Amino acid sequence: MLPYADLLTLLVALFIVLFAMSKIDTKKYDQISQVFREEFTGGKGILEQNQSPVDKPLESNN
């Protein structure tokens, strides 16, 4: 009987072979990669925005 790790290795190898045989749409791939590139390298993060995530400061009851 095969150990669990061997079965998982064979399963991963199967998906790698299936992926290698598949046809990749280069137009869609370029669009997706452009979106990821813009999101990870540009744009404003939540800490860089001028607006506060809180509408008004909380008042203390002291």
C-alpha positions in Angstrom: 0.0 0.0 0.0 1.2 3.5 -0.9 1.7 6.1 1.8 -0.4 9.2 1.8 2.6 11.4 0.8 3.2 9.3 -2.3 -0.4 9.6 -3.3 -0.3 13.3 -2.9 2.9 13.5 -4.9 1.3 11.6 -7.8 -1.7 13.8 -7.7 0.4 17.0 -7.8 2.3 15.5 -10.7 -0.9 14.7 -12.5 -2.1 18.3 -12.2 1.3 19.6 -13.4 1.1 17.4 -16.5 -2.5 18.5 -17.2 -1.5 22.2 -16.8 1.5 21.7 -19.1 -0.8 20.2 -21.8 -3.4 22.9 -21.5 -3.7 25.9 -23.8 -3.2 29.2 -22.1 -5.1 32.3 -23.5 -2.3 34.8 -23.7 -4.6 37.8 -24.0 -6.4 37.0 -20.8 -3.1 36.1 -19.1 -1.7 39.5 -20.1 -4.8 41.3 -18.7 -4.7 39.4 -15.4 -0.9 39.9 -15.0 -1.3 43.7 -15.7 -4.0 43.9 -13.0 -1.9 42.1 -10.5 1.1 44.2 -11.4 -0.8 47.4 -10.9 -2.3 46.3 -7.6 0.9 45.1 -6.1 3.2 47.9 -7.3 1.0 50.9 -7.5 -2.2 52.4 -6.1 -2.8 53.8 -2.7 -3.0 51.7 0.4 -5.5 52.3 3.2 -2.8 54.1 5.2 -1.9 56.4 2.4 -5.4 57.8 1.8 -6.4 61.2 3.1 -9.7 60.0 4.5 -10.0 58.6 7.9 -11.7 55.2 8.2 -13.5 56.6 11.3 -16.1 59.3 10.8 -15.4 61.3 13.9 -13.1 60.7 16.9 -14.6 58.8 19.8 -15.4 60.9 22.8 -14.2 59.7 26.2 -16.6 59.7 29.2 -13.9 60.9 31.7 
